[in-house]
Amino acid sequence: MFHPLKQTNTPFREILLLEKAICYLKVNWSGPEQGTRGMVAEILKELGPAPIPVFLVDCSGSESEHIQSWLVAQANVVMDFKFGGWGEIIYLNNGQIIHFILNPKTLGWEKTKATLSSWMF
């Protein structure tokens, strides 16, 4: 069975080395993020396996401080990007954020699906 948001063992620094990647940013301290995660997983199931890798990146806890630091730094580089624990999705090209969805739940099912589809295919 296809599990689009399965926890990855790939270190984040290796994800940043990929030509293209989509990352869903998970946190364990946000109730809204958990609801968003379910919605995004269902959308990804509908879209089917992506030709580019999709990662569930856990941004919780002390072991992920380097990920959180990188995300916070991106707010200075990528206009309008901020990490807030809403279940953000980032589209990376050679380690750079080129597109993002700050809050998929607020954006809504159809627009989130259309955006992900445009990134994937």
C-alpha positions as CSV (number, residue, x, y, z in Angstrom):
1,M,0.0,0.0,0.0
2,F,1.2,3.5,-0.8
3,H,2.0,5.5,2.3
4,P,2.7,9.1,1.1
5,L,3.7,10.5,4.5
6,K,5.8,7.7,6.0
7,Q,8.5,8.9,8.4
8,T,11.8,9.0,6.7
9,N,15.2,8.0,7.9
10,T,16.9,10.2,5.4
11,P,18.8,12.9,7.2
12,F,17.6,16.4,6.3
13,R,21.0,17.5,5.1
14,E,20.8,14.7,2.5
15,I,17.4,15.8,1.4
16,L,18.8,19.3,0.8
17,L,21.3,17.7,-1.6
18,L,18.6,16.3,-3.9
19,E,17.8,18.0,-7.1
20,K,14.0,18.1,-6.2
21,A,12.1,17.1,-3.1
22,I,8.8,17.8,-1.4
23,C,8.8,18.0,2.4
24,Y,5.9,18.0,4.8
25,L,7.0,19.6,8.1
26,K,5.6,17.6,11.1
27,V,5.7,18.8,14.7
28,N,4.4,16.9,17.7
29,W,3.3,20.0,19.6
30,S,0.6,21.3,17.2
31,G,-2.9,20.0,17.1
32,P,-3.7,21.8,13.9
33,E,-0.7,20.2,12.2
34,Q,-2.0,16.7,13.0
35,G,-5.3,17.5,11.2
36,T,-3.4,19.0,8.3
37,R,-1.2,15.9,8.1
38,G,-4.2,13.6,7.6
39,M,-5.6,15.9,4.8
40,V,-2.2,16.1,3.0
41,A,-1.8,12.3,3.3
42,E,-5.2,11.7,1.7
43,I,-4.4,14.2,-1.1
44,L,-1.1,12.5,-1.8
45,K,-2.8,9.1,-1.9
46,E,-5.3,10.5,-4.5
47,L,-2.4,11.8,-6.6
48,G,-0.5,8.6,-6.4
49,P,3.3,8.0,-6.2
50,A,5.3,11.0,-7.1
51,P,8.2,11.0,-9.6
52,I,10.1,13.2,-7.1
53,P,10.6,12.1,-3.4
54,V,8.1,13.2,-0.8
55,F,9.4,13.3,2.8
56,L,7.8,13.6,6.2
57,V,10.3,15.7,8.1
58,D,9.9,15.7,11.9
59,C,10.7,19.1,13.2
60,S,10.0,18.2,16.9
61,G,12.4,17.9,19.7
62,S,16.1,18.7,20.3
63,E,17.3,16.2,17.6
64,S,15.7,18.5,15.0
65,E,17.2,21.8,16.2
66,H,19.3,22.0,13.0
67,I,16.2,21.6,10.9
68,Q,14.3,24.3,12.8
69,S,17.3,26.6,12.6
70,W,17.5,26.1,8.8
71,L,13.7,26.8,8.5
72,V,13.9,29.9,10.5
73,A,16.8,31.2,8.4
74,Q,14.7,30.7,5.3
75,A,12.4,33.5,6.4
76,N,15.3,35.8,5.7
77,V,15.8,34.4,2.2
78,V,12.4,33.3,0.9
79,M,9.8,36.1,0.8
80,D,6.7,35.3,2.9
81,F,8.0,32.0,4.2
82,K,7.7,31.3,7.9
83,F,7.7,28.1,9.9
84,G,4.9,28.0,12.4
85,G,3.9,24.3,12.9
86,W,0.8,24.3,10.7
87,G,1.9,21.4,8.6
88,E,3.9,23.5,6.1
89,I,4.9,21.9,2.8
90,I,8.0,23.0,1.0
91,Y,9.2,22.3,-2.5
92,L,12.9,22.2,-2.7
93,N,15.2,22.5,-5.7
94,N,18.9,21.8,-4.9
95,G,18.3,22.7,-1.3
96,Q,16.4,25.9,-1.9
97,I,12.8,26.5,-1.2
98,I,11.2,27.4,-4.5
99,H,7.5,27.1,-3.5
100,F,5.7,26.5,-0.3
101,I,2.3,26.1,1.3
102,L,2.2,27.6,4.8
103,N,-1.1,26.2,6.0
104,P,-2.6,23.5,3.7
105,K,-5.7,23.3,5.9
106,T,-6.5,27.0,5.5
107,L,-5.7,26.9,1.8
108,G,-8.2,24.1,1.4
109,W,-8.3,20.6,-0.2
110,E,-8.6,21.6,-3.9
111,K,-6.0,24.3,-3.9
112,T,-3.5,22.2,-1.9
113,K,-4.1,19.3,-4.3
114,A,-3.7,21.5,-7.3
115,T,-0.5,22.9,-6.0
116,L,1.0,19.6,-5.0
117,S,0.0,18.2,-8.4
118,S,1.8,21.1,-10.2
119,W,5.0,20.3,-8.2
120,M,4.9,16.6,-8.7
121,F,3.9,16.2,-12.4
